[in-house]
Amino acid sequence: MNNEFTSSKSQTDWPRLDAISDRDIDLSDCPEITPKMFALSSSSARFAQPSD
């Protein structure tokens, strides 16, 4: 396994991201997470099972 980074400098504009509020982020193209989707996620699958 290679432990080297693929790039040494992030191309993310961190100051711009720090300056915007959560309200300014457009989530209109993101689907809502349903309880079933949450239950099937890898981190929560051990705690809850979907009830179909």
N, CA, C and O atoms as a CHARMM CRD file, in Angstrom:
* protein
*
  208
    1    1 MET  N      0.84200  -1.17700   0.00000 PROA 1      0.00000
    2    1 MET  CA     0.00000   0.00000   0.00000 PROA 1      0.00000
    3    1 MET  C      0.88500   1.23600   0.00000 PROA 1      0.00000
    4    1 MET  O      1.88800   1.29700   0.71100 PROA 1      0.00000
    5    2 ASN  N      0.50700   2.20800  -0.79600 PROA 2      0.00000
    6    2 ASN  CA     1.28100   3.43800  -0.91900 PROA 2      0.00000
    7    2 ASN  C      0.75100   4.47600   0.06300 PROA 2      0.00000
    8    2 ASN  O     -0.43100   4.81800   0.02200 PROA 2      0.00000
    9    3 ASN  N      1.60800   4.97700   0.94000 PROA 3      0.00000
   10    3 ASN  CA     1.17900   5.94800   1.94900 PROA 3      0.00000
   11    3 ASN  C      1.43700   7.38900   1.53900 PROA 3      0.00000
   12    3 ASN  O      1.25100   8.29800   2.34800 PROA 3      0.00000
   13    4 GLU  N      1.85700   7.61800   0.30900 PROA 4      0.00000
   14    4 GLU  CA     2.12200   8.98200  -0.14500 PROA 4      0.00000
   15    4 GLU  C      0.82300   9.66200  -0.56000 PROA 4      0.00000
   16    4 GLU  O     -0.09300   9.02900  -1.08500 PROA 4      0.00000
   17    5 PHE  N      0.76700  10.98000  -0.31000 PROA 5      0.00000
   18    5 PHE  CA    -0.38400  11.76200  -0.72500 PROA 5      0.00000
   19    5 PHE  C     -0.37200  11.93700  -2.23500 PROA 5      0.00000
   20    5 PHE  O      0.69300  11.98100  -2.85100 PROA 5      0.00000
   21    6 THR  N     -1.54400  12.03700  -2.82500 PROA 6      0.00000
   22    6 THR  CA    -1.61500  12.23100  -4.26600 PROA 6      0.00000
   23    6 THR  C     -1.31400  13.67300  -4.65600 PROA 6      0.00000
   24    6 THR  O     -0.84200  13.92800  -5.76400 PROA 6      0.00000
   25    7 SER  N     -1.58000  14.60600  -3.76800 PROA 7      0.00000
   26    7 SER  CA    -1.21900  15.98500  -4.03800 PROA 7      0.00000
   27    7 SER  C     -0.86300  16.65300  -2.71400 PROA 7      0.00000
   28    7 SER  O     -1.44100  16.32800  -1.67700 PROA 7      0.00000
   29    8 SER  N      0.06600  17.56400  -2.74500 PROA 8      0.00000
   30    8 SER  CA     0.52200  18.17600  -1.50400 PROA 8      0.00000
   31    8 SER  C     -0.25800  19.43500  -1.15500 PROA 8      0.00000
   32    8 SER  O     -0.19000  19.90100  -0.01800 PROA 8      0.00000
   33    9 LYS  N     -1.00100  19.99700  -2.11300 PROA 9      0.00000
   34    9 LYS  CA    -1.73900  21.22300  -1.84700 PROA 9      0.00000
   35    9 LYS  C     -3.20800  21.05500  -2.22300 PROA 9      0.00000
   36    9 LYS  O     -3.53900  20.62500  -3.32800 PROA 9      0.00000
   37   10 SER  N     -4.06900  21.40100  -1.28700 PROA 10     0.00000
   38   10 SER  CA    -5.50300  21.33300  -1.54100 PROA 10     0.00000
   39   10 SER  C     -5.90600  22.44700  -2.50100 PROA 10     0.00000
   40   10 SER  O     -5.38800  23.56100  -2.42400 PROA 10     0.00000
   41   11 GLN  N     -6.82200  22.14100  -3.39600 PROA 11     0.00000
   42   11 GLN  CA    -7.31900  23.14800  -4.32600 PROA 11     0.00000
   43   11 GLN  C     -8.64400  23.73700  -3.83600 PROA 11     0.00000
   44   11 GLN  O     -9.29300  24.49700  -4.55300 PROA 11     0.00000
   45   12 THR  N     -9.03500  23.38600  -2.62700 PROA 12     0.00000
   46   12 THR  CA   -10.26600  23.90100  -2.03400 PROA 12     0.00000
   47   12 THR  C    -10.05500  25.32500  -1.55000 PROA 12     0.00000
   48   12 THR  O     -9.02000  25.64300  -0.96400 PROA 12     0.00000
   49   13 ASP  N    -11.02800  26.17100  -1.79500 PROA 13     0.00000
   50   13 ASP  CA   -10.96600  27.56100  -1.34000 PROA 13     0.00000
   51   13 ASP  C    -11.50800  27.61200   0.09700 PROA 13     0.00000
   52   13 ASP  O    -12.65800  27.99300   0.31500 PROA 13     0.00000
   53   14 TRP  N    -10.67500  27.22800   1.07200 PROA 14     0.00000
   54   14 TRP  CA   -11.09900  27.12600   2.46200 PROA 14     0.00000
   55   14 TRP  C    -11.59400  28.44900   3.05300 PROA 14     0.00000
   56   14 TRP  O    -12.60100  28.43900   3.76100 PROA 14     0.00000
   57   15 PRO  N    -10.94800  29.57000   2.80500 PROA 15     0.00000
   58   15 PRO  CA   -11.47900  30.83500   3.35400 PROA 15     0.00000
   59   15 PRO  C    -12.89900  31.14300   2.85800 PROA 15     0.00000
   60   15 PRO  O    -13.72700  31.63500   3.62500 PROA 15     0.00000
   61   16 ARG  N    -13.18200  30.85700   1.58500 PROA 16     0.00000
   62   16 ARG  CA   -14.52800  31.08800   1.05100 PROA 16     0.00000
   63   16 ARG  C    -15.53100  30.15600   1.72700 PROA 16     0.00000
   64   16 ARG  O    -16.63700  30.57400   2.06900 PROA 16     0.00000
   65   17 LEU  N    -15.14900  28.90100   1.91800 PROA 17     0.00000
   66   17 LEU  CA   -16.04900  27.96100   2.57600 PROA 17     0.00000
   67   17 LEU  C    -16.28800  28.33900   4.03300 PROA 17     0.00000
   68   17 LEU  O    -17.40200  28.19200   4.53700 PROA 17     0.00000
   69   18 ASP  N    -15.26800  28.81700   4.70000 PROA 18     0.00000
   70   18 ASP  CA   -15.42700  29.25700   6.09000 PROA 18     0.00000
   71   18 ASP  C    -16.34800  30.47100   6.19500 PROA 18     0.00000
   72   18 ASP  O    -16.99600  30.67600   7.22100 PROA 18     0.00000
   73   19 ALA  N    -16.40300  31.26700   5.14300 PROA 19     0.00000
   74   19 ALA  CA   -17.17400  32.51300   5.18200 PROA 19     0.00000
   75   19 ALA  C    -18.67100  32.31000   4.93100 PROA 19     0.00000
   76   19 ALA  O    -19.47200  33.16900   5.30100 PROA 19     0.00000
   77   20 ILE  N    -19.06200  31.19900   4.31500 PROA 20     0.00000
   78   20 ILE  CA   -20.48500  31.00700   4.03500 PROA 20     0.00000
   79   20 ILE  C    -21.17300  30.28100   5.18900 PROA 20     0.00000
   80   20 ILE  O    -20.55500  29.49900   5.91200 PROA 20     0.00000
   81   21 SER  N    -22.44900  30.55800   5.34000 PROA 21     0.00000
   82   21 SER  CA   -23.21500  29.90400   6.39900 PROA 21     0.00000
   83   21 SER  C    -23.88300  28.64600   5.83400 PROA 21     0.00000
   84   21 SER  O    -23.96500  28.46800   4.61900 PROA 21     0.00000
   85   22 ASP  N    -24.35300  27.78800   6.72200 PROA 22     0.00000
   86   22 ASP  CA   -25.06100  26.58300   6.28800 PROA 22     0.00000
   87   22 ASP  C    -26.29300  26.93000   5.45800 PROA 22     0.00000
   88   22 ASP  O    -26.65200  26.20300   4.53200 PROA 22     0.00000
   89   23 ARG  N    -26.92800  28.03500   5.79300 PROA 23     0.00000
   90   23 ARG  CA   -28.12900  28.46900   5.08500 PROA 23     0.00000
   91   23 ARG  C    -27.83200  28.80400   3.61600 PROA 23     0.00000
   92   23 ARG  O    -28.71800  28.69700   2.76800 PROA 23     0.00000
   93   24 ASP  N    -26.59900  29.20700   3.31500 PROA 24     0.00000
   94   24 ASP  CA   -26.22100  29.58600   1.95000 PROA 24     0.00000
   95   24 ASP  C    -25.87600  28.39800   1.05700 PROA 24     0.00000
   96   24 ASP  O    -25.68300  28.57300  -0.14600 PROA 24     0.00000
   97   25 ILE  N    -25.79500  27.20800   1.61400 PROA 25     0.00000
   98   25 ILE  CA   -25.42200  26.02800   0.83400 PROA 25     0.00000
   99   25 ILE  C    -26.66200  25.47500   0.13700 PROA 25     0.00000
  100   25 ILE  O    -27.67500  25.19700   0.78000 PROA 25     0.00000
  101   26 ASP  N    -26.57300  25.32000  -1.17900 PROA 26     0.00000
  102   26 ASP  CA   -27.68900  24.81300  -1.97400 PROA 26     0.00000
  103   26 ASP  C    -27.69400  23.29000  -1.94300 PROA 26     0.00000
  104   26 ASP  O    -26.80100  22.65500  -2.50400 PROA 26     0.00000
  105   27 LEU  N    -28.67500  22.71000  -1.30200 PROA 27     0.00000
  106   27 LEU  CA   -28.79800  21.25900  -1.21200 PROA 27     0.00000
  107   27 LEU  C    -29.93300  20.72500  -2.07500 PROA 27     0.00000
  108   27 LEU  O    -30.36700  19.58700  -1.89600 PROA 27     0.00000
  109   28 SER  N    -30.41000  21.53100  -2.99900 PROA 28     0.00000
  110   28 SER  CA   -31.57800  21.14900  -3.79100 PROA 28     0.00000
  111   28 SER  C    -31.34000  19.92500  -4.66500 PROA 28     0.00000
  112   28 SER  O    -32.29600  19.23800  -5.02400 PROA 28     0.00000
  113   29 ASP  N    -30.08500  19.63500  -5.01800 PROA 29     0.00000
  114   29 ASP  CA   -29.82300  18.47000  -5.86000 PROA 29     0.00000
  115   29 ASP  C    -29.42100  17.23800  -5.05000 PROA 29     0.00000
  116   29 ASP  O    -29.04000  16.21900  -5.62500 PROA 29     0.00000
  117   30 CYS  N    -29.50100  17.32200  -3.73100 PROA 30     0.00000
  118   30 CYS  CA   -29.16700  16.19900  -2.85000 PROA 30     0.00000
  119   30 CYS  C    -30.45200  15.52600  -2.38900 PROA 30     0.00000
  120   30 CYS  O    -31.35000  16.19300  -1.87400 PROA 30     0.00000
  121   31 PRO  N    -30.54900  14.22000  -2.56700 PROA 31     0.00000
  122   31 PRO  CA   -31.76700  13.54500  -2.11000 PROA 31     0.00000
  123   31 PRO  C    -31.81800  13.50900  -0.58600 PROA 31     0.00000
  124   31 PRO  O    -30.78400  13.48700   0.08200 PROA 31     0.00000
  125   32 GLU  N    -33.03900  13.50500  -0.04500 PROA 32     0.00000
  126   32 GLU  CA   -33.19000  13.39300   1.39700 PROA 32     0.00000
  127   32 GLU  C    -32.84900  11.97200   1.82300 PROA 32     0.00000
  128   32 GLU  O    -33.12200  11.01600   1.09700 PROA 32     0.00000
  129   33 ILE  N    -32.25700  11.83800   2.99200 PROA 33     0.00000
  130   33 ILE  CA   -31.91500  10.52500   3.51700 PROA 33     0.00000
  131   33 ILE  C    -33.12300   9.99300   4.28200 PROA 33     0.00000
  132   33 ILE  O    -33.60400  10.61100   5.23200 PROA 33     0.00000
  133   34 THR  N    -33.59200   8.84600   3.84600 PROA 34     0.00000
  134   34 THR  CA   -34.74500   8.22500   4.49300 PROA 34     0.00000
  135   34 THR  C    -34.27000   7.40900   5.70200 PROA 34     0.00000
  136   34 THR  O    -33.08800   7.07800   5.79300 PROA 34     0.00000
  137   35 PRO  N    -35.17300   7.08400   6.62200 PROA 35     0.00000
  138   35 PRO  CA   -34.78500   6.23600   7.75200 PROA 35     0.00000
  139   35 PRO  C    -34.20300   4.89100   7.29500 PROA 35     0.00000
  140   35 PRO  O    -33.27900   4.36600   7.91700 PROA 35     0.00000
  141   36 LYS  N    -34.74900   4.34100   6.20900 PROA 36     0.00000
  142   36 LYS  CA   -34.22200   3.07100   5.69800 PROA 36     0.00000
  143   36 LYS  C    -32.79300   3.24500   5.18700 PROA 36     0.00000
  144   36 LYS  O    -31.93500   2.40200   5.44600 PROA 36     0.00000
  145   37 MET  N    -32.53500   4.32700   4.46900 PROA 37     0.00000
  146   37 MET  CA   -31.17700   4.58200   3.97400 PROA 37     0.00000
  147   37 MET  C    -30.21900   4.73200   5.14800 PROA 37     0.00000
  148   37 MET  O    -29.10300   4.21300   5.10600 PROA 37     0.00000
  149   38 PHE  N    -30.64200   5.43500   6.19500 PROA 38     0.00000
  150   38 PHE  CA   -29.79700   5.62500   7.36600 PROA 38     0.00000
  151   38 PHE  C    -29.51200   4.28800   8.04500 PROA 38     0.00000
  152   38 PHE  O    -28.37900   4.01500   8.44300 PROA 38     0.00000
  153   39 ALA  N    -30.53300   3.46600   8.17200 PROA 39     0.00000
  154   39 ALA  CA   -30.36200   2.17100   8.81800 PROA 39     0.00000
  155   39 ALA  C    -29.41000   1.27000   8.04900 PROA 39     0.00000
  156   39 ALA  O    -28.71900   0.44500   8.64600 PROA 39     0.00000
  157   40 LEU  N    -29.36800   1.41700   6.74100 PROA 40     0.00000
  158   40 LEU  CA   -28.50200   0.58000   5.91500 PROA 40     0.00000
  159   40 LEU  C    -27.09200   1.14200   5.74600 PROA 40     0.00000
  160   40 LEU  O    -26.23600   0.49100   5.14700 PROA 40     0.00000
  161   41 SER  N    -26.84500   2.33200   6.26500 PROA 41     0.00000
  162   41 SER  CA   -25.50600   2.91400   6.14000 PROA 41     0.00000
  163   41 SER  C    -24.52200   2.10600   6.96900 PROA 41     0.00000
  164   41 SER  O    -24.90900   1.48200   7.95700 PROA 41     0.00000
  165   42 SER  N    -23.27900   2.11000   6.58500 PROA 42     0.00000
  166   42 SER  CA   -22.28600   1.25700   7.23400 PROA 42     0.00000
  167   42 SER  C    -22.07000   1.61200   8.70100 PROA 42     0.00000
  168   42 SER  O    -21.84300   0.71100   9.50900 PROA 42     0.00000
  169   43 SER  N    -22.13000   2.87800   9.07200 PROA 43     0.00000
  170   43 SER  CA   -21.86100   3.24700  10.44900 PROA 43     0.00000
  171   43 SER  C    -23.04200   2.99000  11.38000 PROA 43     0.00000
  172   43 SER  O    -22.84900   2.81400  12.58300 PROA 43     0.00000
  173   44 SER  N    -24.24800   2.96700  10.84800 PROA 44     0.00000
  174   44 SER  CA   -25.41100   2.77300  11.70800 PROA 44     0.00000
  175   44 SER  C    -26.02300   1.38900  11.56500 PROA 44     0.00000
  176   44 SER  O    -26.93300   1.04700  12.32100 PROA 44     0.00000
  177   45 ALA  N    -25.55500   0.59100  10.62700 PROA 45     0.00000
  178   45 ALA  CA   -26.16400  -0.71200  10.36800 PROA 45     0.00000
  179   45 ALA  C    -26.09300  -1.62600  11.58300 PROA 45     0.00000
  180   45 ALA  O    -26.96300  -2.47800  11.76000 PROA 45     0.00000
  181   46 ARG  N    -25.09500  -1.47000  12.40600 PROA 46     0.00000
  182   46 ARG  CA   -24.98600  -2.34000  13.57800 PROA 46     0.00000
  183   46 ARG  C    -25.95400  -1.92800  14.69400 PROA 46     0.00000
  184   46 ARG  O    -26.16300  -2.69300  15.63600 PROA 46     0.00000
  185   47 PHE  N    -26.54800  -0.73200  14.60300 PROA 47     0.00000
  186   47 PHE  CA   -27.43900  -0.24000  15.64800 PROA 47     0.00000
  187   47 PHE  C    -28.91300  -0.38200  15.29600 PROA 47     0.00000
  188   47 PHE  O    -29.74400  -0.55300  16.18800 PROA 47     0.00000
  189   48 ALA  N    -29.24500  -0.31600  14.04000 PROA 48     0.00000
  190   48 ALA  CA   -30.66100  -0.31800  13.64500 PROA 48     0.00000
  191   48 ALA  C    -30.85100  -1.14200  12.38800 PROA 48     0.00000
  192   48 ALA  O    -29.97100  -1.19300  11.52900 PROA 48     0.00000
  193   49 GLN  N    -31.97300  -1.77200  12.28600 PROA 49     0.00000
  194   49 GLN  CA   -32.32600  -2.54500  11.10300 PROA 49     0.00000
  195   49 GLN  C    -33.57000  -1.94500  10.47700 PROA 49     0.00000
  196   49 GLN  O    -34.46400  -1.50300  11.19900 PROA 49     0.00000
  197   50 PRO  N    -33.65400  -1.91700   9.13800 PROA 50     0.00000
  198   50 PRO  CA   -34.83900  -1.35800   8.49200 PROA 50     0.00000
  199   50 PRO  C    -36.07100  -2.19600   8.82300 PROA 50     0.00000
  200   50 PRO  O    -35.98600  -3.41600   8.96300 PROA 50     0.00000
  201   51 SER  N    -37.19200  -1.54000   8.94200 PROA 51     0.00000
  202   51 SER  CA   -38.44000  -2.24900   9.25800 PROA 51     0.00000
  203   51 SER  C    -39.36700  -2.16500   8.05500 PROA 51     0.00000
  204   51 SER  O    -40.15900  -1.23100   7.93300 PROA 51     0.00000
  205   52 ASP  N    -39.26200  -3.14100   7.17700 PROA 52     0.00000
  206   52 ASP  CA   -40.12100  -3.19900   5.98500 PROA 52     0.00000
  207   52 ASP  C    -41.25100  -4.16800   6.18700 PROA 52     0.00000
  208   52 ASP  O    -42.07600  -4.35000   5.29200 PROA 52     0.00000
